[in-house]
Amino acid sequence: MAILVNERTRVLVQGITGREGRARARLMREYGTQVIAGCTPGRGGEEVDGGPVYDTVGEAVEAHGHFDASVVYVPAPLVKDAAL
């Protein structure tokens, strides 16, 4: 099964406040991807490049509705929890 991302895909970036998350979100936006929001526990209420940051995925969904895709840029020990 292929996952296709286009200019209409609504993306959530988990770990957007970290070095890699911030850099990749910026590149995605420059390419034309709709990065709607990001989430990082404990960093809710901040902004990254003008986009809102939430503490949880649930808060982001509550504020923005559905997302078509989520990308995860978190430290390796936290990946399982972020994915679930």
CYANA upper distance limits for C-alpha pairs under 8 A (distance plus 0.5 A):
  5 VAL  CA      9 THR  CA      6.23
  5 VAL  CA     33 THR  CA      8.48
  6 ASN  CA     33 THR  CA      7.34
  7 GLU  CA     32 GLY  CA      6.58
  7 GLU  CA     33 THR  CA      5.91
  7 GLU  CA     34 GLN  CA      7.03
  8 ARG  CA     33 THR  CA      8.08
  8 ARG  CA     34 GLN  CA      7.36
  9 THR  CA     33 THR  CA      7.43
  9 THR  CA     34 GLN  CA      6.76
  9 THR  CA     67 PHE  CA      8.26
  9 THR  CA     68 ASP  CA      6.24
  9 THR  CA     69 ALA  CA      7.61
 10 ARG  CA     33 THR  CA      8.16
 10 ARG  CA     34 GLN  CA      5.80
 10 ARG  CA     35 VAL  CA      6.80
 10 ARG  CA     36 ILE  CA      6.69
 10 ARG  CA     66 HIS  CA      8.39
 10 ARG  CA     67 PHE  CA      5.57
 10 ARG  CA     68 ASP  CA      5.63
 10 ARG  CA     69 ALA  CA      6.89
 11 VAL  CA     33 THR  CA      8.06
 11 VAL  CA     34 GLN  CA      6.52
 11 VAL  CA     35 VAL  CA      5.30
 11 VAL  CA     36 ILE  CA      6.29
 11 VAL  CA     37 ALA  CA      7.77
 11 VAL  CA     67 PHE  CA      6.26
 11 VAL  CA     68 ASP  CA      6.61
 11 VAL  CA     69 ALA  CA      5.40
 11 VAL  CA     70 SER  CA      6.01
 11 VAL  CA     71 VAL  CA      7.90
 12 LEU  CA     35 VAL  CA      6.62
 12 LEU  CA     36 ILE  CA      6.55
 12 LEU  CA     37 ALA  CA      5.78
 12 LEU  CA     38 GLY  CA      5.83
 12 LEU  CA     39 CYS  CA      8.10
 12 LEU  CA     67 PHE  CA      7.02
 12 LEU  CA     69 ALA  CA      6.90
 12 LEU  CA     70 SER  CA      5.15
 12 LEU  CA     71 VAL  CA      6.93
 13 VAL  CA     21 GLY  CA      7.47
 13 VAL  CA     25 ALA  CA      7.52
 13 VAL  CA     35 VAL  CA      7.76
 13 VAL  CA     37 ALA  CA      7.04
 13 VAL  CA     38 GLY  CA      4.99
 13 VAL  CA     39 CYS  CA      6.97
 13 VAL  CA     70 SER  CA      6.26
 13 VAL  CA     71 VAL  CA      5.55
 13 VAL  CA     72 VAL  CA      6.68
 13 VAL  CA     73 TYR  CA      7.87
 14 GLN  CA     21 GLY  CA      7.87
 14 GLN  CA     38 GLY  CA      6.06
 14 GLN  CA     39 CYS  CA      5.46
 14 GLN  CA     40 THR  CA      6.74
 14 GLN  CA     57 VAL  CA      8.34
 14 GLN  CA     70 SER  CA      7.48
 14 GLN  CA     71 VAL  CA      6.53
 14 GLN  CA     72 VAL  CA      5.29
 14 GLN  CA     73 TYR  CA      6.43
 14 GLN  CA     74 VAL  CA      7.54
 14 GLN  CA     82 ALA  CA      7.91
 15 GLY  CA     21 GLY  CA      5.97
 15 GLY  CA     22 ARG  CA      8.45
 15 GLY  CA     38 GLY  CA      7.46
 15 GLY  CA     39 CYS  CA      6.43
 15 GLY  CA     40 THR  CA      5.56
 15 GLY  CA     72 VAL  CA      6.90
 15 GLY  CA     73 TYR  CA      5.49
 15 GLY  CA     74 VAL  CA      5.72
 16 ILE  CA     20 GLU  CA      8.16
 16 ILE  CA     21 GLY  CA      4.69
 16 ILE  CA     22 ARG  CA      5.49
 16 ILE  CA     25 ALA  CA      7.52
 16 ILE  CA     38 GLY  CA      5.84
 16 ILE  CA     39 CYS  CA      6.74
 16 ILE  CA     40 THR  CA      7.10
 16 ILE  CA     48 VAL  CA      7.84
 16 ILE  CA     53 VAL  CA      8.15
 16 ILE  CA     73 TYR  CA      7.55
 17 THR  CA     21 GLY  CA      6.72
 17 THR  CA     22 ARG  CA      6.17
 17 THR  CA     38 GLY  CA      8.44
 17 THR  CA     39 CYS  CA      8.34
 17 THR  CA     40 THR  CA      7.09
 17 THR  CA     43 ARG  CA      8.25
 17 THR  CA     48 VAL  CA      7.35
 18 GLY  CA     22 ARG  CA      6.34
 18 GLY  CA     73 TYR  CA      8.18
 18 GLY  CA     74 VAL  CA      8.20
 19 ARG  CA     23 ALA  CA      6.71
 20 GLU  CA     24 ARG  CA      6.48
 20 GLU  CA     73 TYR  CA      6.92
 21 GLY  CA     25 ALA  CA      6.43
 21 GLY  CA     72 VAL  CA      8.31
 21 GLY  CA     73 TYR  CA      5.68
 21 GLY  CA     74 VAL  CA      8.24
 22 ARG  CA     26 ARG  CA      6.72
 22 ARG  CA     48 VAL  CA      7.64
 23 ALA  CA     27 LEU  CA      6.87
 24 ARG  CA     28 MET  CA      6.57
 25 ALA  CA     29 ARG  CA      6.67
 25 ALA  CA     35 VAL  CA      7.40
 26 ARG  CA     30 GLU  CA      6.70
 26 ARG  CA     49 ASP  CA      7.99
 27 LEU  CA     31 TYR  CA      6.71
 28 MET  CA     32 GLY  CA      6.90
 28 MET  CA     33 THR  CA      5.79
 28 MET  CA     34 GLN  CA      8.34
 28 MET  CA     35 VAL  CA      7.75
 29 ARG  CA     33 THR  CA      5.56
 29 ARG  CA     34 GLN  CA      6.96
 29 ARG  CA     35 VAL  CA      6.81
 35 VAL  CA     51 GLY  CA      8.36
 36 ILE  CA     51 GLY  CA      7.27
 36 ILE  CA     52 PRO  CA      8.39
 36 ILE  CA     64 HIS  CA      8.35
 37 ALA  CA     51 GLY  CA      6.05
 37 ALA  CA     52 PRO  CA      5.76
 37 ALA  CA     53 VAL  CA      6.50
 37 ALA  CA     54 TYR  CA      8.22
 37 ALA  CA     60 ALA  CA      7.42
 38 GLY  CA     51 GLY  CA      7.85
 38 GLY  CA     52 PRO  CA      6.92
 38 GLY  CA     53 VAL  CA      5.26
 38 GLY  CA     54 TYR  CA      6.78
 38 GLY  CA     60 ALA  CA      8.00
 39 CYS  CA     43 ARG  CA      8.03
 39 CYS  CA     44 GLY  CA      7.52
 39 CYS  CA     53 VAL  CA      5.52
 39 CYS  CA     54 TYR  CA      4.97
 39 CYS  CA     55 ASP  CA      5.90
 39 CYS  CA     56 THR  CA      6.19
 39 CYS  CA     57 VAL  CA      6.79
 39 CYS  CA     60 ALA  CA      7.75
 40 THR  CA     44 GLY  CA      7.32
 40 THR  CA     53 VAL  CA      7.41
 40 THR  CA     54 TYR  CA      6.81
 40 THR  CA     55 ASP  CA      5.69
 40 THR  CA     56 THR  CA      7.20
 41 PRO  CA     54 TYR  CA      7.83
 41 PRO  CA     55 ASP  CA      4.71
 41 PRO  CA     56 THR  CA      6.65
 42 GLY  CA     55 ASP  CA      6.09
 43 ARG  CA     53 VAL  CA      7.24
 43 ARG  CA     54 TYR  CA      7.14
 43 ARG  CA     55 ASP  CA      6.36
 44 GLY  CA     52 PRO  CA      8.50
 44 GLY  CA     53 VAL  CA      5.62
 44 GLY  CA     54 TYR  CA      4.44
 44 GLY  CA     55 ASP  CA      4.92
 44 GLY  CA     56 THR  CA      8.46
 45 GLY  CA     52 PRO  CA      7.31
 45 GLY  CA     53 VAL  CA      6.26
 45 GLY  CA     54 TYR  CA      6.67
 46 GLU  CA     52 PRO  CA      6.75
 46 GLU  CA     53 VAL  CA      5.83
 46 GLU  CA     54 TYR  CA      8.14
 47 GLU  CA     51 GLY  CA      5.73
 47 GLU  CA     52 PRO  CA      5.12
 47 GLU  CA     53 VAL  CA      6.00
 48 VAL  CA     52 PRO  CA      7.08
 48 VAL  CA     53 VAL  CA      7.51
 53 VAL  CA     60 ALA  CA      8.41
 54 TYR  CA     59 GLU  CA      6.70
 54 TYR  CA     60 ALA  CA      6.37
 55 ASP  CA     59 GLU  CA      7.41
 56 THR  CA     60 ALA  CA      7.08
 57 VAL  CA     61 VAL  CA      6.70
 58 GLY  CA     62 GLU  CA      6.58
 59 GLU  CA     63 ALA  CA      6.71
 60 ALA  CA     64 HIS  CA      6.49
 60 ALA  CA     65 GLY  CA      8.17
 61 VAL  CA     65 GLY  CA      5.30
 61 VAL  CA     66 HIS  CA      6.27
 61 VAL  CA     67 PHE  CA      7.71
 72 VAL  CA     79 VAL  CA      7.85
 72 VAL  CA     82 ALA  CA      7.60
 72 VAL  CA     83 ALA  CA      7.92
 74 VAL  CA     78 LEU  CA      6.78
 74 VAL  CA     79 VAL  CA      6.62
 74 VAL  CA     82 ALA  CA      8.24
 75 PRO  CA     79 VAL  CA      7.13
 78 LEU  CA     82 ALA  CA      6.74
 79 VAL  CA     83 ALA  CA      6.53
 80 LYS  CA     84 LEU  CA      6.68
